[in-house]
Amino acid sequence: MTQSEEKKQKIDEIISSNEEEAVKIDQIAKIRGWFRPEEDSAYYPIVQQYLQGDLDIDTASSKLFRPTDQKIINRMLDEVNFVDLWYSIIHSAKRKSFHEAEDDGKRNAHFHAKVADLVAAFREHKIKDHEEYNYIYSDLYDLGMACREVNNDEPEPNATDVEVDAWANVNFFWALLTEKGLLDLSLYAIWRMRTALEEEQQDDAEGTAAQKYDVSVPAAASWIFGLGRALYTKEKDLTPADRKQGNPAKGGELWKGKAEFSKERWALWKERLGIISKLDSISDKTKTISRDALEAMERAESFNADAHSARAGS
């Protein structure tokens, strides 16, 4: 049995178990080698206690940040594992569905908003009598790097539903960080849309076209749910001034315009979602989330801007 086959067998066993999805995500993360908290993380248990309601945010912040304060004051910054803190927070965001609805049918974003509140608490934290070090918190030290690493955990076309869910969940969290003005990760939205909506997927050795849509569409949709009108109204030319910078916001084969956020690109995404939602070959789950995303796009286009203050980065 090859290593790949052995991994698949282990994951299949996890999927068939009676564990809740969050536990399955934890177990699959180890097998896949996802970026995640260390086994003996000092941060992860505190983050979980906060998210489970056992700690309020002030207590959680104190437990998470005070030991770090002391190391910073003692000029022992190298001993602070900021990345483990961020992996603890980001992995927590993977574990809970962003698409669950409350009893009234409205989308339940409360959990991921609560996770984002921890990031906000970090940014706003101050070291008493040592203001010269506050930039470490206000700059969200190492968070951008941690997000870039986790961005490499994108599932393959043959991924399980649990892996697809985890990927969509963390993208929804990134959308919230962007919407709340904490960290502008809006470029990730283009990457998700490009994969899901700007390419005409084909069957190949990696997987069928349907499998590729089933994996990529939920993560793309999560940005529509997370940013909504802010994504619709965002207008920005991202064409690099220097070719050496590459062209990270470039389009897929179906987008003929510039590397940009624009109403025209949004219109393509909307058109493609409509087409994909009607494909017989994709899963019912993908059809549903595609249709929900289309409805969210309609709401974004007709939303009263005066009633909302969403931001999608500058």
Order of alpha helices (4+ residues) and beta strands (2+ residues): alpha-alpha-alpha-alpha-alpha-alpha-alpha-alpha-alpha-alpha-alpha-alpha-beta-beta-alpha-alpha
